Amino acid sequence: MDSATEPFFTNDAIVAGILLVVLALVFYTSGIKQGFWKKFYTYIPAILLCYFLPALLRWPLNLISGDVSNLYFVASRYFLPASIILLCISIDFKGIMNLGSKALIMFFAATLGIILGGPIALFLILKFAPDVIQADPEELWRGLSTVAGSWIGGGANQTAMKEIFEVSDKIFGTMVVVDVLVAQIWMAFLLYGANIGAKIDRWFKADTSAIEDLKRRMEDYRLSVERVPSTTDLFLLLGVAFGGTAVAHWVADVMTPIMEGFRETLQQMRLDSLMSGFFWLVVVATTLGLGLSFTKARRLEGVGASKWGTIGIFFLVATIGMKMDVSTIFDNLGLFAIGLIWMIIHVTILLVVAKLIRAPFFFVAVGSQANVGGAASAPVVASAFSPALAPVGVLMAVLGYALGTYGAIICAFIMQAVAT
């Protein structure tokens, strides 16, 4: 990044302070239940501001930037696994199982939307507006395969598509911009949708009883064990959260090189995700949290386990927002148009399926984000509905890792047929 575009603040201690002040102000004002702020937050959900205000501080204000800050890495690699453990530790596993088949149906509908959306979007642009794309069609479908990998499984699957289809570094860099920008715009819509979820559910005629039952059971359990935390309680909570994070990193450090030794076999089986350290980090943290939910450690919910987990998630939201550079839309209008049409098709399929099976909007949002955003943002969207539901987002994101490469390859071959 040159000096002309370098943000005003590059010291991460300052940037972290700015983000925490922004989060504090949003939560403080959203807690005011009268006058202007009450009306304001009736229409603008607090979590959307936690996402967009850091984005505005990046562009147009250029005060901070996710390009030069390491805070997203810290939030996703340290705070996210710790938050996953704390949010899963008090989960009612039986309640999750009672959510039924609609959650899985919406997840697979989201995957189908990505697989079909790419080829349809590519066809429409090449047919009706070919001049807006400067890339060669052969190069184009190969590059778009990396977007499919990212939107179904995440970064590991995106990298796998780059290798499988021999995508050049130049177009890969452009595709990453399209991928991130379109995905983040859709995430903003989902965060807003969480605020009006009840209205959407009425339109779907959805049965939300299982979701409400899970939230109620979690809240009842929290109230039954709630107490004023002592210093010992807080150290135990931090020890479990970051001790578990340490275990997750250790397993990731051990498993990743082992999996690398089977690279050819895994690539043939389309299981490239198993070579990703982040995959193991999320899986181990989730497993630890769910395992601890069957022990006395579950009582840590009484001293605020889910609240501390939520703080970690919201800090992650702020760092994700800081990475969003809206100005890059204007540099890639043609490719951005493909990404936007692609996402619209994905959303349309989701909404049609949800209407047909009367699925709650929560399943639409989390099913979509478990594909498009993966483990870094699926729990964020789930938390927008209720912190008690964050583990549902994590579990569905892990499923996305497992299926991502397969779905992306199918999508890529269809796009190849369209382009050539």
N, C-alpha and C positions, 0 to 999 in steps of 0.2 A: 504493500500500500504506500503510495507516494505522500509527500508532506502536504499536498493540496487536499487530499481526502482523508488524511489521518485525523481521527477524532480529537476533540479538545482534551478529554481525559483518557489516558492510556494506562494509568496505575490501577490495577485490579482492586486494591484496597478502597480506592475512591469509588470505582464503578460499583463494587458490592454495596458500599454505603448508600449510593444513589438509588440502587434498585430496592434496597430494604426500606429506605425512606418512602419511595413510591408505593411499595406494598403496604406500608404502615398507614399512609394517607388514604389509600383506597379503602382499606378495612375500617379505618376510623370513620371516614365520611359515610361508608355504606351502613354503619351501625347507627347513624342518626335517623331516627324514625319520624321526622317531622320537617315541614318546610321544603326548601328547594331540593335537598339531598334525597328526601323520600321520593319525590317525583322523578328526580334524575335516575335513581337506581331502579325505579319501576320499569324503565325502558332500556337502560344500559346495565347489563350484569357486571358485577364487580370483577369477576375473573377475566372478562373481556378487556377491561382497563388494565389489569395486571399484565396483559399480553401486549396491548397496543401502545401504552404509554412508553415502555422501553423502545418500541419500534419507532415512535416519533422522536425520541431522544437520539436515535441513530440518524433517521432521515425525516424531515429536512434539517433538524437542529445540529446534527453531527457532533453531539457531545460525547457519545459513547458508541462503540461498535463491537459486534460479535466477532468480527474478523480479526481483531487484535487482542481481544480479551480471552482468557482461559476459563472464565467462570462457567460457560456452558459445559466444558469438560468436567470441571469440579462438580457441578450440579448433577450431571448425568452419570458420572462414575462413582461419586461418593454419596451425595445426598439422595439420589434416586434409589439405589439399592437399600440404603438405610430406611428410607421412607416406605419402600415396598414391604420390608420386614415389619415395621411398626404398624402399617395399615392392615397387613395380613394376620398379625399376631392375635387380633381379637375377632377374626372373621368367623361367622357362623357357616361352617362348611356345608352343613345340611341345608341351610337357607340358599346357598349358591346352587346346590344340586336341584333345589325346588324351582329354580328359575325356568327350567324346562327346555324344550327343543327349539323354541323360537329364537333364543340367543344364538344358537349354532346356525339356524337357517339364515338369519340376518348376516352373520359373519360370512357364510358362503355366498350369499347374494352380493355382498360387498366385493368379494373376490371375483365373482363373475362379472360385475360391473367394470372392474379394472381390465379383465381379460378382453371383454368385448369393446369397451370404451376406446381403447387405443387404436385398434384397426378402423373403427367407425370414424373417429376424429381425423385420422390420417387420410382416409378415403375422401371425406368431405372437403378438407383443405386442398388436397391434390386435384380434386375434381372441380371445385368452384373458386378457389383462390390460390392457384399454384404460385403466383408471383410473390406472395408474402413470405415464401420459404426460399432461402438462399442455398440451402444444402442440397447435395445430390440425393435422389430418392433412396439409393442403396445405402448411403451413409446415414440417411435420416432414420430408416427403420432400425438400423443397428443401434443408433444412439437412443432412440425411444425405448428400446428393450431395457435399458438401464433404469428408465423411469418406472417401467412395469415392475422390475425387480424391487425397486425401492418401495413402491406403493403396495406391493403385496407382502413383502417380507422384511424390508429394511435395508440398512447399509451393506450388510454382508451379501445379501442377494443382489444388490445393485452392482457391487464389485464383481460378483460371479458373472453377471450378464456382460459386463465390460470385457472379461476374459474370454467367455464362451463365444461371443460374437465379434471379437477383435475390434472394439470401438476405439477410435483414435482419441488421444488425450484432448485435442482441441474441441471436438464436438461433445465429449464427455463432460468437460467443464461447463459448457453451455447447458447441457441437459440437467446438470446438478442445480443450476439456477432456476430452471423451469420447474423441476421437481420440488424444490424447497418452497418456492414462492407460491405456486398453486396449492400445495398441500397446506401451507400456513394460512392462506386466505380461506380455505375450506374449514380449517380448524377454528378460525374466528367465527364463522357461521355456526359451527356446532356449539361453541361456547355460548353464543347468543341463544341458540335453540334450546339449550338446557334451561334457560331462564323462562321460556314459554312452553316447556315440555308438556305441561298439563293441557294446554289448548290443543297442541298437536295430537296428543293422545286421544282427546275427545273426537278429533276429526278422524283418526284411525279407528275409533271405537275399540281401543285397545284395553285389554285386561291387564292392569298394573298391580294386581293384588299380590303377586309373588314378590315383586320389587318392593312394594310398600311393607310387606311382611318382613322382608330381610332388613330393611332400614329400621323398622320398629323393634325387631328383636335385638339388633345391634345397639340401638339407643337404650333399650330397657336394660341390657347387660351393662352398658357403660354406667348408667345411673346406679345400678345395684352394687358396683364395686368402686364407685367414685369416692375419692378422699383427697384431703390436702396433701400434696406430695412433700416428702421430706427430702433432704439432700441425698440421703442413701437411695431413695426411690429414683431420683433423677439420674444418679450415677448408674444404677442398675439398668434403667431405660437406655441410656447412652451406650452402656457396655453391650447390651443385647443388639442395639441397632448397628453400631459401628464395629463391634466384634463380629457380628454376622456379615457385615460388609467386607471385613478383612478375610473371613473364610471364603466368601464369594470370589474375591480377587485372587486368593491363593488357588482355589480350584480352577479358576479361569486361566491363571498362569501355568498350571500343571496340564490342563486338558488341551489348551490351544496348540502347543507344540506336538503333543501326542497325535491330535487330529491332523495336524499338518503332515505328519508322517504317512497318512493315508490319503493324501491330497487327490491322487488320480482316482482312487476308488470312490471317494466322496463326490468328486466332480461327475463321475459316471452315474452315480446314484442321485445326483442333483441335491446333495445335502451339504452345500458349501457353508451354510450357516453354522455347522458344527466346528468350523475353523475360526469362528469369530469370538474373540474374547468377551465382547459385550453380550453375546448370546448366553454364554455360560454365566456371566455376572447376573443377568436377569433371572435365569432359570434357577440358579442356586439360591439367590436372595428370596425368590418366591417360595421355593421348597422349604427353606429354613423358616420363613414366616408362617407358612401353613402348618409345618411340623410343630412349631412352638404353640400354635393355637390349640393344640390338644394337651398342653401342659399347663402348669400353674403360671407360666409366664404370661398367659392370657390376661391375668389380673393386672398387668401393667397398663391396660386400658383405663383402669381407675385413676391413674396418675397422668393421663393425657397422651397415651401412645399415639392414637390416631390424630390428635391435634398437632403433635410434633411432626408426624408423618405428613400432614397436610401442609405445614410450613415448608418442608422440604420440596413438596410438589409445587407450591406456588412460587418458590424461588426458581425452580426449574422453568416454570411458565415465563417468568420475567427474562431469564437468559435466552429462552427460545425467541421471545419477542425481540430481544436485542439483536438477534441474527437476521431478522427480516429487513431486507432492503427493497422497499417498494419502487425505488427509482430504476431498478434493473428491468422492470417490466418494459420500459421504453426501448431498451437495447435489444430485446428479443421478442418483438411483437408477434411475428409469425409462429414461432415455436410456443410462445405463451398462449396463442389462440388455440393450438392443438391441445395443450395442457388443459385449458379452460373447458373446451368442448368435451374432452376426455372425462374430466371431473363431473361435468353436467350429466353425462350419460351414466356414470357411476351412481350419482345421486338419484337420478330418475329411476333406475332399476331398484335401488334400495327402497325408495318411497312407494313404488308400485307393489313390491313384494310385501312391505310392511302393511300397506292398506289391505292387501288380499288376505294376509294371515292375522291381521289385527295385532301386530306387534307393537309394543311400547316404543316411543321415540328413543328411549335410553338404549335399546338394542340396535337401533339404526345408527346412533352416534358412536357407540362403542364398537360395533361391528365394523363400521367404516374406518374409524381411527386405528383399530387394531391392525388393519391392513395398511392404510396410508401412512400412519404415523409411527406404528410399532410401539415397543415397550416404553419409549421415552415420552410419548404423549397420550397413549390410550388411557393410562390411569389419571392423567390430567383431566381429560374429558369426562371420564367416569366420576371423578371427584366433583366436577361442576354440578352434577346431579345430587351427590351426597358422598362425603368421605367414606361412608360404609361400603360404597360400591366400587371403590378404587381397585380392590383385588380382582374384580370381574374383568376390568380392562387389562390388567396384567396377564391373567390367564389366557384371554383371547389373543393378546399380542404374541404370546409364546406359540400359539397355534399358527399364527401368521408366519412366524419364522420357519416353521416346519413345512409349510405349503408354498412359501414364496417363490422358490426357484422353479418348481414345477409349473405354477401358474404363469410366471413370467416367460418361460420358454414357449408355452402354448401361445401366449399373446404375441411374442416376437415372430413366430412362424406365420401367424395370421397376418401381421403387419408386413412381413416380407412378401406374402402373396399379393397384398393390396398395392404395395409400392412398386413391384416389378411386373 
